[in-house]
Amino acid sequence: MKDYYNILEVERGASPEELKKAYRKMALKYHPDRNSGNKEAEEKFKEVNEAYSCLSDAKKRAHYDRFGTMEGMGGMGGGADFGFGAFTDIFDDFLGDIFGGGGGQRRQQRARRGQDQRYDLEITLMEAAFGVEKKITIPRMESCDKCHGTGSASGNAPQTCQQCNGNGQVRFQQGFFAVSRTCPKCSGAGVVVTDPCGDCAGSGRTKKMHNLNVKVPAGIDTNTRLKMTSEGETGERGAPPGDLYIFINVTEHPFFKRHERDIYCEIPISYPTAVLGGEVEVPTLQGVSKLKIPHATQSGQQFKLKGEGVQRLGSGARGDQIVRVYIDIPKKITPRQRELLEEYAHIGGDDVQKTFKEKLKEMFSG
């Protein structure tokens, strides 16, 4: 003789809620989907169902408590009816746990939130450095003007779906298993439009071109993403709209190169300036700055203009401008310039090779 209380691991005076909780725990533990090929678990699962089928019914439980058996209970015999009649609701619960549904209450799916959208915005280095406001136009789904978003030609509210009774899901039951699926008639909405609008075919939305002003902050860089809340597509039947994401691409500048907050550039200087030193003008993002060139400056040498770079995004701190100089060799010179250069070379000014050879000799002499 089977002890149903022992099978469910409850006391004989357990309340209906305690029985339900215990059954749910045991059914989850021994369910065939979690114990594939395990014959012992399969038998335990049957026993658990048999025990709960008896104890969850007040009349059957009273008979069992009095006689310790189900014999004489009109067809129950020594076993139990394994149909779903006695425990349909709770079986929905643990099926939800097994398949990730979470909870056994019938759920009407809400109208879907509008889709998020992406827009690629191209700006110049100057616009990125100082910020800019851009006007863009995007295609998106918006509320239908003709039916005012109801989807109905007459403006009537959608009707409850007859196939799922407004639940948004239909339930299929076979033996031990009950599975809920999205209703094919209403696509999970729980309602249907009986007289669809001709412009939006009952969806309540149509595609339109939408104008927006985008404020691009100073200091932004390529691949930075701006979020415009609720500027995506309109949701279905009053559901919240999606968001719009602006992806920034900063085009290359013909003179400046950017690395994070710093700006790089190259400028030419004359040979006399490199040798003797001097002052040159350097283009910057904000205009022109003076740069002092010390004497004996070499080609490729770098100098820093502090605070002439790009502003840090969200703050006033600026990067620097790195200036690389190179000596500009003129392609044409006047007779007088040639004369002076030849004189310079004659008196020993052109001793670069001599100095280089001496350095090589020192390097390899040891």
N, C-alpha and C positions, 0 to 999 in steps of 0.2 A: 504494500500500500504506500502510495506516494505522499510525502509530507509537503504540501504546497507552500506552507509558510517557510519551511526550511529551504526549499528551492529558491524562493525569492529573498531569503535571508532577512525576514522580518518577524516581529513578535505576533502572536495570535491576535492580539488586540489592536493591530496596526490600523490606522485610519485609511480611508480611500486615497488621500493624498500621499501618505507614506507608501502605500501599495504601488501607486502610480510611479513614484520616484524610484522605488526599488526595481520595478519592472523595467523602467527605462534604462537604468544602469546595467541590469543583467542582459537585456536585449541587445544593447550596444556592445557589450563584452563578447557575446557569443554569435552575433549576427554573421551569416555565411559570407557576406561581402568582406568582412574583416578576418575571416578564418577560412579562406579558400582551401578546399580539399581536406579539411579537418572534420572527420566523421564524429569525433567526440563532441566538438563544439556544436555541430549540427544537431545532435541529440539533445544537448543542453538547451539549445535555442528552442527546440520543440517543447521541452519540459517547462521552460520559462513561460512560453505562450499559453501552454495548457494551464499552468498555475494561475496566471493572471486572468485568463478567460473565466476561470471559476470564481476567484476571490473578488474580482471587480464587479460581479453581479450579486446583488444582495440576497436574492432567493437561493442561488447556487451556493453562495458562501454559507448561508444558514444551514442548508442541507449538509454541506461538507463538514461544518463544525459539529453537527449533531451525530452524523453517522460515520464520518471519517472517510467517506467514499462518495463518488458521483453516481453510483449505480442507483437506478430508480428515478433518475431525473430526465426522463423522456428523451431517450436517444443519446444522452451523454455517455452512458455506459461507463466503462473503466477509463475511457480516454476523454478527449475534449474536442470541441469543434474548433478547428484552426482557421475558420474564416475571420473576416475582419469586423464582424458585427459588434463584438464586445469591446474592441480596443482600437477603433479606427483613428481617433483623434491623437492618441499617444504615439501610434505608429508613424503618423505624420511627423511628430516631433523628432523621433530618432532617425528617420530617413533624412530629415533636414540636417542633422548632425553628421550623418555618414556622407552625404553628398554636398555639404557646405552650404545648405540652405539657411541654417540658423533659425530654429523655431518652427513650430507647427501651425501657427495661425495663417490662415489664408490671406495673402497679400495682394492688394491691388497695386499694380505698378504705377508709379507717378509718371506724369508726362515728362519726357526727356528734356534735360537742360540743353541749351543751344551749344553747338560745337565751337571750340576755340579756333581761331584763325591765325595765320602767319602772314606777315608782310615784310619783304626785304627792302630796306631803305638805304639808298646810297647818298653819302654826304661827302663834302670836301674836308681836307685837313683843317682848314681855317674854321669851318662850321663845327667840326669836332672840338677844336681848341676853345672856342668861345661860346658854343651853344647856338642853337638856331630853332626856329619854328617852321615846320614844313606842313604843307597841305597835301594830303593824299586822298585817293579815291579807291575804295575797295568794294568788290562785289560780295554781298552777303544775303542770307535768308532773313527776311523781315516779315512782320505781321501783314497779312493780306488786307489791302485797303477795301476790297469789295465786301468781304465777309467779316471784317474787323477781327480776324484771327480765330473765328469760331469754326471755320471750315464748312459751315452750313450756308447754302444759297439763301435760305429763308431767314437766317439769323437765329434759328432755334438752337437750343443747347443740345449737345450730343446725347444720344440715348444709351441706356445701360445695355451692354452687350448681352444678348440672350444666350450665347453659347457658353459663356463662363459666368454668367450672372453678376457681372461687374467685378469679379475677382482678378481678372487679368491673366488667370491661369486655368487650365483644364487639368483634371486629375484622371489618371489611368490606373486601374487597380487590377492586379492579377495575382491570385493566391496570396502569398505573404507580402507582396510588394505593391506600394502605391507611389506613383511618381507624378509630380506636377510639372507641367510644361507651359510655356507661354502660349496664350490663346492665339490661334492662327487667324481668327476673324478680326480681333481688335488690336493685334500685335502687342498685347499686354497692357493696353491702356484701360481696359475695363469698360470703355464706351465706344460707340460707333456713330459716325455721321450718316444720317439716313438720306440727306439730300445734299451731296457734295457741291461745293462752290465751283463754278466753271473756271475761275482764274487759278485757283490753287489746288484743284482736284481733291478738296476735303482736308488738306494738310494744315490749312490756316496760315501758310507762309508762302511767300513768293520771293524770287531773287531780285534784288535791287542794287543800284550803285549808291554808295554812301560816302559822303565827304567828311573828312576829319582833319583837325589840326593837331599835329604831333609836336610837342615841346621836347627838343633834344637838349639835354643838359651839357654844360661845358665839361670837357675832359673825357668824354665818351670815346670808346675805341671800337675797332672792328670786332664782331662777334658778341658785343654787348647786347643784351635783350631788354627791351622796354615792355612793360605790361600795361595795357589799357583795359582796366576792369569793365566788364559788361559791354564791351564794344565788339564782341564776336557775333555769331549768329543768334537770332531770336529763338527762344525755347518754344517747345510745342505747347499749345493751349495754356499759355500763361506761365509756363515754367521759366526759370531764370535764364538770361542770355549767357552765352559763352564769353570768353575774354579774347582780346586781340594782342598778339605778341609781335613787336616790331624788332626785327633783327638788323643791326647796324653794320654797314660796310663802308669804311673810310677809304676813299680813292687815294692813289699815290700822288704826291706833290712833285713837280718837276725840279724843285730846288731842295726842299727840306725832306729829311727822312726822320721818322719817329720811332722811338723805342720806349715803350711805356710812357713816362712823363717827360723824357728828354728828347730834344730835337737836335739833329745832326745836319751839318752842311759843310761844303768845301768852298774855299775862296782862293783866288790867285793873289800872289804878291810878287812884286818885282825883285830882281836880284839885289839891287842896291838896298831895298827895304829889308830883305832877309839878312844882308850883311851888316848894315848900319843901324837897323831898327827904324821904327816909325809908327805911324798911326793910320789905320785903315777903317773904312766904313763897312759894316756887316749887316745885311738884311736880317730882320728878325720877324717873328709872328706879329709883333706889335708896331713895326716900323723899321727904324735903322738905329744901330748902336755903334759907338766907337770902340775899337779894339786896339790896344797897344801891342805892337810887335817888338820884342826885345832884339838886340843885336845878336848876330850869329844864329838866327832862327833857321832850323833845317826844314827841308821839304817834307811834308807829312806830319809835322809837329801839330799838336792839338792844344786848344785854349778853351776856357770855359767862361761863358757869360751866365752868371747866376740869375735864376729867376726868370729866364727868357724862354722857358719850356712850356709845356702844357699843364694846365691846372689839374690837380687831383680831383677825380670825380667825387662831388659832394663836399668839397672843401675849397678853401682859397689858396692852399699851398701849391706852388708851381715848381715844375722841374727846371732843368738848366738847358742851355744851348751849347753844344759842343762844336767848336769851329776847327776844322782841319785846314791847314794852309798848304799850298803847293807853289813852287817857284815857277812863274810863267816865263818861258823862254820865247822871246819874239822871233817870228819867222823872217822878218825883214828889219835891217838896221841901216842907219844913215852912214855915209862915209866917215863922218866925225866920230860916230859911235864905234865904228870898226877900228879907227885909229886909236881911240882910247883903250879899247879892249886889247888890242895888240900890244900897246905899251904896258898895260897891266900884266899881261902874260910874260912880257920880256923881263920885267923886273922881279919875276918870281911869284906873281899872284896866282898863276895857274900851276900849282904844285900838288894838285889832288892825287895824281898817279904816283908822284914821288913819295908822298906821305903814305899812300896805300901800300906801296912796295916795302916801305920800312916797317910797317905794322905786320906784314906777312912774314918778313924776315925774322922779326922778334918772336912771332908765333911758332915758327918751325925751327928756330935755332936751338931750342932746348931739347 
